[in-house]
């Protein structure tokens, strides 16, 4: 799991602050990481007086030569006993930096753990055994650091004592690893010859490496640039949920970057709706006026009623993330079944989840050999760049701009199967609407319901092609109009002729078509009309999205006419064409229709007359509070 | 490898233990700083809200102990004063009277939707387990009964990585098989605070919002937030309980700590594991792991 990220500056005893850098030491498992860590703790004066002597004495008593790695073992023992405070991080200080060392296992099968641990590091130390040289695992780790956006890498060539401190051997390794890293776009900040066991090169250039002119390990660490603190980035508050436990409507989430205060002008992405933060809520007491920085879990109320849902991202006006349906990402794959072009997947980006299809796969690389494969799939433990087409718009940032909202995971069958960083987002045709302020109607809802004798509603008729949706919709429209209501018919096909003429019939385009229908219908409903939507809407997820958009005014009617009867009707000749193979992606035959589980009403038009079915709908609407029995006394409401 | 020699004298041990701690963290001998607690709290709240958003039928396992009380407190913070799911107490019937009194009082005061599930008799439990583990396994059986009765798809549990080595392998969202079992070798990856929240059919998820806390964190937070505790944790006649379980298999440790402040000072120098007073941890090397594989917390 993610460890808590402390503030990137920490207080010193004299009250000043020092920049903190988080590093990870990677490399082949036997190349001496533990020894280097033990030696670093000693050389930076991080060990208490007597500690070293004690461990040496213990070693002598047990008849074994002292090893620097014993220090880590001793710390591990403390961990196992459960009495230390911090379980995965070791801290020490250089002249001007607080260094947090993140523990990263070296075995290849622990690769994914390293990936997730290393992802939070600002810099890395790559360790290479002078005797063994650059190994597959060395190359793989180097590649993964680059993949994860860690640009600062210091290389240490360890066990120089085993090669008689030979400059030639060192130079050969230095050239090989530098070339490797440079190809990855990473210039090592230093390549340092050391003997972690004897101390050469760790804190000082000893005579035995007199031919070396560069920095020691401690000096290299001292020169690392700390990451820009998250609170200095633009505000990103991914919405976890909207709670309505009482009369407050609380938008809850964690501030991933930037900071937030009551009174702030905010934009809710990806829709671009604007609001003001009315209050920042908390229990036990409500705080006023204070600023809530990155890392805080907060709950806010807004100054106006807006549709906000889990997955939205709250930002400040003028500094919003992109809204996009196309993402390019560099991913690492952990699943045994390779990720392939055309795969339908689920991505999670912050709190947003979206179905997506893999449009393209490029630059697939085996991180061990670094060989590029001309393949359109990414095998387990391989990496590659992919283009994703998303079923819905999401708010995202390129990783370079915001690491917290620029990374995503991919799920297969409900399990995380890979992860990646966002390289680029395609904001699409429309520009980000940062200045939308919805204009509220001059009329109040009760004025309209007094006239129409109904409340606003979205009546959503779903069912197979030719199940009778349009017929029912038209009959209902007539019925409501004859009782002086204000029904408006939104037929799926009619919309496709205009508003949605840019869309096809892929799952993604169908989702977008449904979204547009739902947005239009919900707007009509909010203004007191009854929007009657007749649309196949085969995907349960799309209908659920429509229900979320229309909220409590949504009524779903499943036109459950048996498939064989629909096919025998076939008024538009679609079934015949589909059977003949000239109509692709036709829901009735080859595109699975997902029947609703909890519809407000189910109607089989082969079993009842149109008029009888319309009666049933009217009854349901009356019983569920949409149709009003008696004219509302307008005066009583004024 | 245990290189800290347990036979060296007590003063040395004290000095070494605290010195090592100052290497591992910025926090010296004193209890964790406010910022540290704020960060722990924010992370736990995030996890609780993720669980509530992504699972359908949650319950929080309320053992009445210090950890689960902190968890309830965190849930009230996460959801602005209320716990929007049941608090489930799996009751062996053998808890201390002080624990039942605590449950009855704060169940009401905190407005919890309290569900008590009584464990089945000891005869129903695997007789090959050592006696104390067998006794603890009753809780697992009680838990299974509750799962079947209410159909929870998520159980929020207050375990911590630092308590016991087996628990260190845990995920924050940890899937359990239909029988409640845990396959430690087949855990999905979990990173960047993205959790695997889709249990396979018939299985459920354990959610661990305080996995990243330590015993000292729990006490420091309890003190800061004024969270009520059962008085058994405080010293009486030179002894106190560090961890509370069934009366017959839980023993007090020697301690003079009669306030949370004193507990924190005591923990700072202690090398005695928290669960030292839990008999079941010491019976056989694999007893605890066997229990957990079968669904124990």
HADDOCK unambig.tbl for C-alpha pairs under 7 A between the chains (distance, minus, plus):
assign (segid A and resid 1 and name CA) (segid B and resid 172 and name CA) 6.89 0.50 0.50
assign (segid A and resid 1 and name CA) (segid B and resid 190 and name CA) 5.94 0.50 0.50
assign (segid A and resid 1 and name CA) (segid B and resid 191 and name CA) 5.22 0.50 0.50
assign (segid A and resid 1 and name CA) (segid B and resid 192 and name CA) 6.94 0.50 0.50
assign (segid A and resid 1 and name CA) (segid B and resid 193 and name CA) 6.46 0.50 0.50
assign (segid A and resid 2 and name CA) (segid B and resid 191 and name CA) 6.18 0.50 0.50
assign (segid A and resid 2 and name CA) (segid B and resid 192 and name CA) 5.78 0.50 0.50
assign (segid A and resid 2 and name CA) (segid B and resid 193 and name CA) 6.03 0.50 0.50
assign (segid A and resid 4 and name CA) (segid B and resid 39 and name CA) 6.31 0.50 0.50
assign (segid A and resid 4 and name CA) (segid B and resid 40 and name CA) 6.86 0.50 0.50
assign (segid A and resid 46 and name CA) (segid B and resid 23 and name CA) 6.20 0.50 0.50
assign (segid A and resid 47 and name CA) (segid B and resid 23 and name CA) 6.96 0.50 0.50
assign (segid A and resid 48 and name CA) (segid B and resid 19 and name CA) 5.93 0.50 0.50
assign (segid A and resid 51 and name CA) (segid B and resid 16 and name CA) 6.94 0.50 0.50
assign (segid A and resid 58 and name CA) (segid B and resid 3 and name CA) 6.53 0.50 0.50
assign (segid A and resid 73 and name CA) (segid B and resid 1 and name CA) 6.50 0.50 0.50
assign (segid A and resid 74 and name CA) (segid B and resid 2 and name CA) 6.65 0.50 0.50
assign (segid A and resid 74 and name CA) (segid B and resid 3 and name CA) 5.81 0.50 0.50
assign (segid A and resid 74 and name CA) (segid B and resid 4 and name CA) 6.53 0.50 0.50
assign (segid A and resid 77 and name CA) (segid B and resid 1 and name CA) 6.95 0.50 0.50
assign (segid A and resid 77 and name CA) (segid B and resid 2 and name CA) 5.97 0.50 0.50
assign (segid A and resid 80 and name CA) (segid B and resid 165 and name CA) 6.10 0.50 0.50
assign (segid A and resid 81 and name CA) (segid B and resid 273 and name CA) 5.75 0.50 0.50
assign (segid A and resid 82 and name CA) (segid B and resid 162 and name CA) 4.66 0.50 0.50
assign (segid A and resid 82 and name CA) (segid B and resid 163 and name CA) 5.70 0.50 0.50
assign (segid A and resid 82 and name CA) (segid B and resid 164 and name CA) 6.87 0.50 0.50
assign (segid A and resid 82 and name CA) (segid B and resid 273 and name CA) 6.30 0.50 0.50
assign (segid A and resid 83 and name CA) (segid B and resid 271 and name CA) 6.57 0.50 0.50
assign (segid A and resid 83 and name CA) (segid B and resid 273 and name CA) 6.91 0.50 0.50
assign (segid A and resid 84 and name CA) (segid B and resid 21 and name CA) 6.02 0.50 0.50
assign (segid A and resid 85 and name CA) (segid B and resid 21 and name CA) 6.94 0.50 0.50
assign (segid A and resid 85 and name CA) (segid B and resid 214 and name CA) 6.30 0.50 0.50
assign (segid A and resid 86 and name CA) (segid B and resid 24 and name CA) 6.23 0.50 0.50
assign (segid A and resid 86 and name CA) (segid B and resid 25 and name CA) 6.31 0.50 0.50
assign (segid A and resid 89 and name CA) (segid B and resid 24 and name CA) 6.49 0.50 0.50
assign (segid A and resid 90 and name CA) (segid B and resid 23 and name CA) 6.66 0.50 0.50
assign (segid A and resid 90 and name CA) (segid B and resid 24 and name CA) 4.66 0.50 0.50
assign (segid A and resid 90 and name CA) (segid B and resid 25 and name CA) 6.75 0.50 0.50
assign (segid A and resid 91 and name CA) (segid B and resid 23 and name CA) 5.85 0.50 0.50
assign (segid A and resid 91 and name CA) (segid B and resid 24 and name CA) 5.46 0.50 0.50
assign (segid A and resid 91 and name CA) (segid B and resid 25 and name CA) 5.95 0.50 0.50
assign (segid A and resid 92 and name CA) (segid B and resid 23 and name CA) 6.65 0.50 0.50
assign (segid A and resid 116 and name CA) (segid B and resid 191 and name CA) 5.83 0.50 0.50
assign (segid A and resid 240 and name CA) (segid B and resid 49 and name CA) 6.82 0.50 0.50
assign (segid A and resid 240 and name CA) (segid B and resid 50 and name CA) 6.81 0.50 0.50
assign (segid A and resid 241 and name CA) (segid B and resid 53 and name CA) 6.53 0.50 0.50
assign (segid A and resid 254 and name CA) (segid B and resid 46 and name CA) 6.74 0.50 0.50
assign (segid A and resid 282 and name CA) (segid B and resid 77 and name CA) 6.85 0.50 0.50
assign (segid A and resid 282 and name CA) (segid B and resid 80 and name CA) 5.98 0.50 0.50
assign (segid A and resid 283 and name CA) (segid B and resid 77 and name CA) 5.24 0.50 0.50
assign (segid A and resid 283 and name CA) (segid B and resid 80 and name CA) 4.95 0.50 0.50
assign (segid A and resid 283 and name CA) (segid B and resid 81 and name CA) 5.63 0.50 0.50
assign (segid A and resid 284 and name CA) (segid B and resid 81 and name CA) 6.83 0.50 0.50
assign (segid A and resid 295 and name CA) (segid B and resid 39 and name CA) 6.96 0.50 0.50
assign (segid A and resid 295 and name CA) (segid B and resid 42 and name CA) 6.75 0.50 0.50
assign (segid A and resid 296 and name CA) (segid B and resid 42 and name CA) 5.46 0.50 0.50
assign (segid A and resid 297 and name CA) (segid B and resid 42 and name CA) 5.03 0.50 0.50
assign (segid A and resid 297 and name CA) (segid B and resid 45 and name CA) 6.56 0.50 0.50
assign (segid A and resid 297 and name CA) (segid B and resid 46 and name CA) 6.38 0.50 0.50
assign (segid A and resid 414 and name CA) (segid B and resid 196 and name CA) 6.71 0.50 0.50
assign (segid A and resid 414 and name CA) (segid B and resid 198 and name CA) 5.25 0.50 0.50
assign (segid A and resid 415 and name CA) (segid B and resid 188 and name CA) 6.34 0.50 0.50
assign (segid A and resid 415 and name CA) (segid B and resid 196 and name CA) 5.65 0.50 0.50
assign (segid A and resid 416 and name CA) (segid B and resid 188 and name CA) 6.55 0.50 0.50
assign (segid A and resid 416 and name CA) (segid B and resid 189 and name CA) 6.25 0.50 0.50
assign (segid A and resid 416 and name CA) (segid B and resid 196 and name CA) 6.43 0.50 0.50
